[in-house]
Amino acid sequence: MKRMMLLAVLTLALPLAAFANNTIDFGNLSGTLTGTSSGMSLTANLTSVYGLPGFGTVQGTDLGTISFTTGSLIAGGSMTMGGSFNPGALGSFVITSNGGGGLPSGVLFTGSFTGPVSWQISTLSNGNHQYTLSGTVSGTLYNGTKVTGLSYEVTVSTTGKGFFNGKIGVGSGDLNVVSSVPEPGTLGLLGTGLIGLAGVLHRKLKS
């Protein structure tokens, strides 16, 4: 009975060990956010990468690009007063590296928004309007690792007291992991250790 209980605990621990609370962050500056009721799109410079497997912190003025598209505006929303957009098709969120800062050249991340994309307006103390676009993203890193629960947010401000008119310059944006990231390599090492531990416990119980 004790042996069965120990094996059950080890079996439950194995899948949990597949996840580590790593933080991955991609930052962008400049670029342009455009949109109509048919959808929003962004093309901006990739300027920082933090926590990418195999790399430390990488920063620069132009490390590549961050781009995305969304689906159409959900009924009841407004381009000027805010609302939500449909998430859009798979592959609509892409981060590409130009090889700067020692990063691998090519696609670092490809994925999509996994739920409605929020488009909210607020009024600043000087009377200017500020819009924040945010949503949850899931996809695949350059090494094949799948990640879920990434949050993206970008905030833009109008010039003067006008409203969004379909095109606006981007100050900064951020894509950040807010949930665990699966690590296949770590899983293999921990799995081997757990199996060895199971063998030791088995021998002790048998004796």
N, C-alpha and C positions, 0 to 999 in steps of 0.2 A: 504493500500500500504506500509506504513512504517513498519507494523507488518511483512509483507511478506519479506521485505528487511532484517530485523533483523534476522529472522529465517534462511534466506539464508546464512547470514554471519556466524551464529552459526554452521550451517551444514558444511560449508567449513572449519571452525576452528577445528572441532572435529577430522578428520583424521590427520590434521597437528600436533595435540597435541600428536599423538601416537608415535612421534619420538623425541628423545632427542640427543643432540650432545655429547654423552658419548665417551670417549676414552678407548678402550680395547687394550691391548698390551700383546703379548706372546713372550718371548725371549728364544733363545737357544744358547748353547755353545757346543764346541767339537762335536763329532759325525763324520760321514763319508758320503760324497756325492759320489755316483757312477752313471755311465751312459754309455750308448751306443746310437747308432742311434735309438734304439727301445724305449728309454725313460730314464729319470733321476729319481733317488730315493734318499731319505735322511732318516737317523735315527740319531737323536741327543738328547742331554739332555735338558729337559725343565728347565730353570734356573730362570725365572722371569714371574710373572703374575701381570698385572696392570689393574684396572678398571673392573674386572669381577664382574657381579651383585652379591651382597651379600658378597663381599670380598674387602679388600683394596689392598695395595701393598704387594705382597709375593715374596720373593727372597730366593734362595738357590742354592747349587751346583748341586743338583739332585732332582727335584720336579716331574719328570716323563719323558715322551718322546714326541718329535715332529717328525712325519714321514709323508712322502708324496711320491707319484709317479706321473709321467707325462705320456703323450702319446708319440708317436714317433716324431723324428726330422722331421720338415717340409722341403720339397724339397728345395734345394738351400742352406741349412745350413750346418755347419760343427762342429764336436765335438771340433776341435782344434781352429778354427777361429771364432766360434760363429754362432748364428742363433736363431731359435725359435722352441719350441716343442708344439705339440698338447696338449690341457689341460688334457686329460685323463678322466677316468670314475669317476662317483659320489662316494664319500667316500674315495678318494685318498689322502685327507689331514686330518690327525687325530692327536689330542693332548690328551694325556692321563696323568692323575695325579696318583702318588703313595700314595697320602694322606698326603704328607709332607707339612709343613707350614700351616696346618689347612685347606687345600683345600679338596674338596670332592674327595674320591678315585674313579677312573674310568675315563671314557671319558669326557673331558671338552669341546671338540669341534670336530665335524666331518663335513667334507665338501669336496670341490674340487676346482681346478682352473677353472675359468669361461671363460677363453680366452687363447690365445697362451701364452706360458711361454718363456720369453726372456732369452737368454744365450749369454752374451756379453763378449768380451775379451778386456783388456787394458794392456798396457805395463808400468810397474813402472819405476821410475828413475834409479833403479839399474839393469834394464834389465829383471827382473822377470816378469812373466805374471800373471795377476789377472783376474779371471772370476766372473761375477755377474749373478746370476739367480734370476729372479723376475717375479711376476705375480699377478693377482687379484684373490682373494678367496672368496667364499660364502659358508655358511653352517648353522649349528645349534649348539647353546651352550648347556651346560649340563642341563639347566632348560627349554629347549624347545624353547627358543627365537631364531628366525631366524635373521641372520646378513648377510649383503651384502657389497660389496665394501671394503673388507679387502685387504691390500697390503702386500705381503710377499717378502722379499729380503734376500739373503744370498750371501756373498762374500768369495771367496777362492783364495789363492795364491799358485802358484807352487813353488817347491823347485828348486832354480837355474833358469836357463833360458829355461827350458823345457816347453812343452805344456801339457794340460790335457791329461792324458793317461787312463782314465776310472775310476779312484778312487783317492779321495783326502780328506784330513782331513779338517773339518770345523772349522773356528775360531768363528764366531757368525752369528746369523740370527735373523730376527725380523718379526713378524706378527702383523700388526697394522690396526685398523679400520680407514678408511679415509672417511666414510660417516655415516649418522645417524643410530642409532640402535633402532629398535622398542621396546617399553616397555609396555606390556599389562597392568601391574599393574597401572602404571602412567596414562595410557589411561582411565582406569575405574574411577579413582579419578577425573580427569579433566572433564570427560564426565558428571559425577554427578554434578559437579559445574556448568558446562555450561547449563545443563538442568534446574537447580535451577535459574540461571540468566535469562533464557528464560521465566520462570514462572513469575518472578518479572517484567520483561519488558512488558509481556503480560497484567498483571494487571494494570500497569501504563497507558498503551496505551488505555485500555478498559475504565478506569476512565476519 
